[in-house]
Amino acid sequence: MIRRGDTLSHVDSKRRRSRRGAFLCLEFECERPVAGPARWRLDGFEQVRVNRGAGRAAHASDPRALSIEVPDAWMSSEHLEIRLENERWIAQDLGSKNGLVVDGQRTVQAPLDNGSLLLVGHTLFRFRSDVLLDSPGIQNFDSLAGGIDQLTTLSPAFERVLDRARAVAPTRVPVLIAGESGTGKEVLARAIHEMSGRRGPLVAVNCGAMPANLIEAELFGYKKGAFTGAEADRPGLVKASDGGTLFLDEISDLPHPAQAALLRVLQEAEVLPIGGLRPTPLDLRVLAATHRDLGRLVKEERFRHDLLARLDGMTLRLPPLRERPEDLPLLIALLLRKLAPDQREVSLTPEAAEALLEHLWPLNVRELEQALAGALALSRKGPVDVPHLPPSVTGHSVVDGRELTAEETQHRDELLEHLRQKGGNVSGVARALGKHRTQVMRWLVRYGIDPRLR
């Protein structure tokens, strides 16, 4: 209770929020990859046992000891002990049949560092010492249906974005969703619309996919006879979103004339179709997304500063996948359920699972989905193995049946970075490199790069 005259302090609460501690994270069951991950807080424990069991379970065998069971036939009934010694966690194999591998090295005993990857049977664990202690003590996503959706997260960075999205969703504040291509900007936009409670639909518009000479007609509609080919009235996409949400994807690709017209729509909350005489009032909520720096485009006079001011009521910046590695096991489980809904026996070799977990995924969730889809097709319902994964994931890039040289690997990586910056636009990459588009396409084919992974 605060008494009159007391001085308020935020030091203790801030320290509580920032305290970090040790967690053991089950990232991947190779025989049950759709089961999803789990993690357990080790704060207060001095010993952890990991053994084979009938199902995934955890219980405190005594106040200082945690016992974890996993239904992994490759795991022994007494397999692994992790104990705290002199403020350092040590992994110890208990004489198991298939042994213990820590960070790629087979061992009997090894100290654990933050991020250490442990292979126990056919299950991959990650030791983390930097997880916020106010995170839930036990999280288990072991479920074939439900439990995980596209916005489920273990990442504090992504959770902060979602908290802001939940707060702004019921309002009419315009939201600018920024982030690299493939990070899920449209997924977040749809979630905001669903949480908004607005009666109308979400109308998604890809501003970079419509021809420049037709974009205003598509957005704002037109009256019959307004131009050649206008044989009937058409309301346009803005009007179609009345009462709902207008989602303008890749807003940076909107041509200048259309930017001016859109600005007027936002200012007046009404739309005037081409050839029309009277504007129509709108109940409008706008979300916009971009993978480019709109502030820089404003300075270069390629985007209107007054339009940016109208769109940027709140910015939600999605972190790339490499900055939320905690979510990679969740996304793999979710995507496998989507890509193989009828394949209950989907499995991966430990080597393939480790390759997926250790890859940085520069092209984000879209690259992950394509890699998994291709691997499932190549595995022909057998276990997904390293040769089924793209060379960019396994680190064994090949061309003409041989591994790439260091120079070729660097060239391939530079092409991937240019593709990421240009959102998969091959012509844009060609202009940036000063090359003909045909030459860039030859390079993409040579290195096995799919420009759609942007």
C-alpha positions in Angstrom: 0.0 0.0 0.0 1.4 3.4 -1.0 1.1 6.1 1.7 1.1 9.8 1.2 4.6 11.2 1.0 6.1 7.9 -0.1 8.5 8.0 -3.1 7.6 5.6 -5.8 10.3 3.2 -7.1 10.5 1.3 -10.3 13.9 -0.3 -9.7 12.6 -3.6 -8.2 9.9 -4.2 -10.8 12.4 -3.5 -13.6 14.9 -6.0 -12.2 12.2 -8.6 -11.9 11.2 -8.1 -15.6 14.8 -8.4 -16.8 16.0 -11.4 -14.7 17.0 -14.3 -16.9 17.6 -17.9 -16.1 18.2 -21.4 -17.4 15.6 -23.4 -19.4 15.8 -26.8 -21.1 14.0 -26.6 -24.4 12.8 -29.7 -26.3 13.0 -28.4 -29.8 12.4 -31.5 -32.0 11.3 -35.1 -31.7 12.6 -36.5 -35.0 10.0 -39.3 -34.9 7.2 -36.9 -34.0 8.1 -33.6 -35.6 4.5 -32.4 -35.6 4.2 -32.7 -31.8 5.8 -29.3 -31.4 8.4 -28.1 -28.8 8.4 -27.8 -25.0 10.5 -26.0 -22.4 11.0 -26.2 -18.7 12.4 -23.6 -16.3 15.3 -24.9 -14.3 15.3 -22.2 -11.7 15.2 -23.9 -8.2 16.4 -27.3 -9.5 19.9 -28.8 -9.2 19.3 -31.9 -11.3 17.4 -32.9 -14.4 16.9 -36.4 -15.7 15.8 -37.1 -19.3 14.6 -40.6 -20.0 12.3 -42.6 -22.3 8.7 -42.7 -21.3 5.2 -43.6 -22.6 4.5 -40.0 -23.4 5.9 -36.5 -23.0 5.8 -35.6 -19.3 7.7 -33.9 -16.5 7.5 -34.0 -12.8 9.6 -33.0 -9.8 10.9 -36.2 -8.2 11.9 -34.1 -5.2 12.1 -30.3 -4.6 15.5 -30.1 -6.3 15.2 -32.7 -9.1 13.2 -32.5 -12.3 12.4 -35.7 -14.3 11.5 -35.4 -18.0 10.1 -38.3 -20.1 9.9 -38.4 -23.9 8.3 -41.2 -26.0 11.5 -41.7 -28.1 12.4 -45.3 -28.8 16.0 -44.3 -29.5 16.3 -43.0 -25.9 17.2 -45.3 -23.0 15.1 -45.7 -19.9 17.9 -43.9 -18.0 19.7 -41.7 -20.6 20.8 -38.2 -19.5 21.4 -36.2 -16.3 22.0 -32.5 -16.3 23.2 -31.2 -13.0 24.2 -27.8 -11.5 27.8 -27.7 -10.3 29.4 -24.4 -9.1 26.8 -22.4 -11.0 27.5 -24.3 -14.2 25.1 -26.9 -15.8 26.8 -30.1 -16.8 25.4 -32.8 -19.1 26.2 -36.4 -18.2 25.4 -39.5 -20.2 24.1 -42.3 -17.9 25.5 -45.2 -19.9 22.8 -45.0 -22.6 22.7 -47.3 -25.6 22.9 -44.5 -28.2 25.0 -42.0 -26.2 24.9 -38.2 -26.0 25.9 -35.6 -28.6 26.5 -32.0 -27.5 27.0 -29.4 -30.2 27.8 -32.0 -32.8 30.4 -33.9 -30.6 29.7 -37.3 -29.1 30.6 -37.1 -25.4 30.1 -38.7 -22.0 30.1 -35.4 -20.1 30.1 -31.8 -21.3 29.5 -28.3 -19.7 26.5 -26.5 -21.3 26.7 -23.0 -22.7 23.8 -20.8 -23.7 22.5 -22.3 -27.0 24.1 -25.7 -26.6 22.3 -28.3 -28.7 21.9 -31.8 -27.3 21.0 -34.9 -29.3 19.4 -37.5 -26.9 18.2 -40.5 -28.8 16.3 -38.9 -31.7 15.3 -35.9 -29.7 17.0 -32.5 -29.9 17.2 -30.3 -26.8 18.5 -26.8 -26.5 20.0 -25.4 -23.3 19.2 -21.7 -22.8 20.5 -19.5 -20.0 19.0 -16.2 -21.3 15.3 -16.8 -21.0 13.3 -14.3 -19.0 12.3 -15.8 -15.7 8.8 -14.4 -15.9 8.2 -16.8 -18.8 5.9 -19.7 -18.0 7.7 -22.4 -16.1 6.4 -25.2 -18.3 5.3 -24.9 -21.9 4.3 -28.1 -23.8 2.9 -28.0 -27.4 2.6 -31.7 -27.7 -0.6 -32.0 -29.7 -1.4 -33.1 -33.3 -4.3 -30.7 -33.6 -4.5 -27.2 -32.1 -2.2 -25.7 -29.6 -0.1 -23.9 -32.3 -1.2 -21.3 -34.8 0.7 -18.8 -36.9 0.9 -16.3 -34.1 2.0 -18.7 -31.4 5.3 -17.6 -30.1 8.0 -18.2 -27.5 10.0 -15.1 -28.7 9.8 -12.0 -26.4 10.5 -9.8 -29.4 7.6 -11.2 -31.3 5.3 -11.2 -28.2 5.9 -7.5 -27.8 4.7 -6.9 -31.4 1.6 -9.1 -30.7 0.8 -7.2 -27.5 0.9 -3.9 -29.4 -1.3 -5.5 -32.2 -3.9 -6.6 -29.7 -4.0 -3.1 -28.1 -4.5 -1.3 -31.4 -6.8 -3.8 -33.1 -10.1 -2.6 -31.7 -9.3 1.1 -32.6 -9.3 2.8 -36.0 -5.7 3.8 -35.7 -3.9 3.1 -39.0 -1.1 0.6 -38.6 2.1 0.3 -40.7 3.5 -3.3 -40.6 7.2 -3.3 -41.5 9.5 -6.2 -41.9 11.5 -8.3 -44.3 9.7 -10.2 -47.0 8.5 -13.6 -45.7 8.1 -12.5 -42.1 4.3 -12.8 -42.0 3.1 -9.2 -42.5 -0.2 -10.3 -44.1 -0.8 -12.9 -41.4 -0.5 -10.2 -38.8 -2.8 -7.9 -40.7 -5.5 -10.6 -40.9 -5.1 -11.2 -37.2 -5.5 -7.5 -36.4 -8.7 -7.4 -38.6 -10.1 -10.5 -36.8 -9.4 -8.9 -33.4 -10.9 -5.6 -34.5 -14.5 -6.8 -34.5 -15.3 -4.8 -37.6 -18.3 -6.0 -39.5 -16.9 -5.8 -43.0 -14.3 -7.9 -44.8 -10.6 -7.6 -45.0 -9.7 -6.5 -48.5 -6.0 -7.2 -49.3 -4.4 -5.2 -52.1 -0.9 -6.0 -53.4 0.2 -2.6 -54.6 3.1 -4.0 -56.5 1.1 -6.5 -58.5 -1.3 -4.2 -60.3 -0.3 -2.4 -63.6 0.4 1.3 -62.9 -2.2 2.4 -65.5 -5.0 0.4 -63.9 -4.2 0.8 -60.2 -6.4 3.8 -59.6 -9.4 2.2 -61.3 -8.8 -1.0 -59.3 -8.6 0.9 -56.0 -11.1 3.7 -56.4 -13.5 2.2 -58.9 -15.1 3.9 -62.0 -18.3 4.8 -63.6 -19.6 3.3 -66.8 -18.1 5.1 -69.8 -15.4 6.8 -67.8 -12.8 5.4 -70.2 -12.6 2.9 -73.0 -13.5 -0.5 -71.7 -15.5 0.8 -68.7 -18.7 -1.0 -69.7 -20.3 -0.9 -66.3 -19.9 0.7 -62.9 -17.3 -0.8 -60.7 -17.0 0.1 -57.0 -13.3 -0.6 -56.5 -11.3 -2.2 -53.7 -11.5 0.7 -51.3 -15.2 0.8 -51.4 -15.3 -3.0 -51.0 -13.5 -2.6 -47.7 -16.2 -0.2 -46.3 -16.9 -1.2 -42.8 -14.0 -3.6 -42.8 -10.3 -3.3 -43.3 -8.2 -2.2 -46.3 -4.8 -3.9 -46.3 -2.3 -2.3 -48.6 0.5 -4.7 -49.0 3.9 -3.4 -50.4 2.6 0.2 -50.1 6.0 1.5 -51.2 5.2 0.3 -54.8 2.2 2.6 -55.1 2.8 5.1 -57.9 2.9 8.8 -57.1 -0.5 9.7 -58.7 -2.2 6.9 -56.8 -0.5 8.1 -53.6 -2.1 11.5 -54.0 -5.5 10.0 -54.6 -5.2 7.6 -51.7 -4.2 10.5 -49.4 -7.4 12.3 -50.2 -9.4 9.2 -49.5 -7.8 8.9 -46.1 -8.2 12.6 -45.3 -11.8 12.9 -46.3 -13.0 9.3 -45.5 -14.7 9.2 -48.9 -13.9 7.8 -52.3 -14.7 9.4 -55.7 -14.7 6.8 -58.5 -13.2 7.7 -61.9 -15.8 9.5 -63.9 -18.0 10.0 -60.8 -19.5 13.3 -59.7 -20.2 12.7 -56.0 -17.9 11.0 -53.5 -19.1 8.1 -51.4 -18.6 8.3 -47.6 -16.5 5.4 -46.1 -16.1 3.7 -42.8 -12.5 3.0 -43.4 -9.7 1.2 -41.4 -6.3 1.0 -43.2 -3.4 -1.3 -42.6 -0.3 -1.0 -44.7 2.8 -3.2 -45.1 6.2 -2.8 -46.5 9.6 -4.4 -46.5 11.3 -1.1 -47.5 12.4 1.9 -45.4 9.6 4.4 -46.1 11.4 7.2 -44.3 14.3 6.8 -46.7 11.9 6.8 -49.7 10.4 10.0 -48.4 13.8 11.7 -48.3 14.4 10.4 -51.9 11.0 11.9 -52.8 9.8 8.5 -53.9 7.0 8.4 -51.3 4.8 11.2 -50.0 5.6 12.4 -46.5 1.9 13.4 -45.9 0.7 9.9 -47.0 3.2 8.3 -44.6 1.9 10.5 -41.8 -1.6 9.2 -42.5 -0.6 5.6 -42.6 1.8 5.5 -39.7 -0.5 5.8 -36.7 1.5 2.9 -35.2 4.4 0.9 -36.6 4.6 -2.8 -35.9 8.0 -4.1 -36.9 8.1 -7.8 -37.4 11.5 -9.4 -36.4 13.1 -11.7 -39.0 13.1 -15.4 -38.3 16.9 -15.3 -37.4 16.0 -12.9 -34.5 13.3 -15.2 -33.1 15.0 -18.7 -33.2 12.8 -19.8 -30.3 9.9 -20.0 -32.7 11.6 -22.1 -35.3 10.5 -25.5 -33.8 6.9 -24.1 -33.5 6.9 -23.0 -37.1 8.3 -26.3 -38.3 5.6 -28.2 -36.5 2.9 -25.9 -37.8 4.1 -26.1 -41.4 4.4 -29.8 -41.3 0.8 -30.1 -40.2 -0.2 -27.9 -43.0 1.9 -29.5 -45.7 1.3 -33.1 -44.7 -2.1 -33.3 -43.0 -2.6 -36.9 -43.9 0.9 -38.1 -43.2 0.8 -39.0 -39.5 4.1 -40.8 -39.8 6.2 -37.8 -40.9 9.7 -38.1 -39.5 13.2 -36.6 -40.0 16.7 -37.9 -39.4 18.5 -36.1 -36.6 21.0 -34.7 -39.1 18.2 -33.1 -41.2 16.5 -31.8 -38.0 19.7 -30.2 -36.9 20.3 -28.6 -40.3 16.8 -27.0 -40.1 17.4 -25.7 -36.6 20.8 -24.3 -37.3 20.1 -22.5 -40.5 19.6 -18.8 -40.2 16.7 -18.6 -42.8 17.6 -15.3 -44.5 14.4 -15.5 -46.5 12.3 -16.1 -43.4 9.2 -18.2 -43.0 8.5 -18.4 -46.8 11.9 -20.0 -47.3 11.2 -22.5 -44.5 7.9 -23.5 -45.9 9.4 -24.1 -49.4 12.2 -26.1 -47.9 9.9 -28.4 -46.0 7.5 -28.8 -49.0 10.3 -29.9 -51.2 11.8 -32.2 -48.6 8.5 -34.0 -48.1 8.1 -34.5 -51.8 11.6 -35.9 -52.2 11.4 -38.1 -49.2 8.5 -40.0 -50.7 6.8 -40.6 -47.3 10.1 -41.9 -45.8 12.2 -40.0 -43.2 13.3 -36.5 -44.4 17.1 -36.6 -44.7 19.8 -34.1 -45.4 19.9 -34.8 -49.2 16.2 -33.9 -49.3 16.8 -30.3 -48.1 17.9 -27.4 -50.3 21.7 -26.9 -50.6 21.3 -23.4 -49.1 20.0 -25.1 -45.9 22.6 -27.9 -45.6 25.5 -25.7 -46.6 26.6 -28.1 -49.4 25.7 -25.9 -52.4 26.3 -27.7 -55.7 26.4 -26.7 -59.3 27.0 -29.0 -62.3 27.3 -31.9 -59.9 30.1 -30.4 -57.8 30.3 -28.3 -54.6 30.5 -24.6 -55.1 33.8 -22.9 -54.8 34.3 -20.2 -52.1 33.9 -17.5 -54.8 30.7 -19.1 -56.2 29.3 -19.4 -52.7 30.0 -15.7 -52.1 28.4 -14.8 -55.4 25.3 -16.9 -54.6 25.0 -15.3 -51.1 25.2 -11.8 -52.7 22.4 -12.7 -55.1 20.2 -13.9 -52.3 20.8 -10.7 -50.4 19.9 -8.6 -53.4 16.8 -10.7 -53.9 15.8 -10.1 -50.3 16.4 -6.3 -50.6 14.3 -6.2 -53.8 11.6 -8.4 -52.6 12.2 -11.1 -55.2 12.1 -8.7 -58.1 14.6 -10.1 -60.6 14.5 -6.9 -62.7 15.3 -4.8 -59.6 18.3 -7.1 -58.9 19.5 -6.7 -62.5 19.3 -2.9 -62.3 21.2 -2.9 -58.9 23.9 -5.1 -60.4 24.1 -3.3 -63.7 23.3 -6.6 -65.6 20.7 -7.7 -68.0 17.7 -9.5 -66.5 18.5 -12.6 -68.6 22.0 -12.9 -67.1 20.6 -12.7 -63.5 18.1 -15.4 -64.4 21.0 -17.6 -65.7 22.7 -17.2 -62.3 19.5 -18.0 -60.4 19.0 -21.2 -62.4 22.7 -22.1 -62.0 22.6 -21.8 -58.2 19.2 -23.3 -57.8 17.7 -20.1 -56.4 13.9 -19.7 -56.6 13.2 -15.9 -56.9 9.8 -16.4 -55.4 11.4 -17.0 -52.0 11.6 -13.4 -51.1 
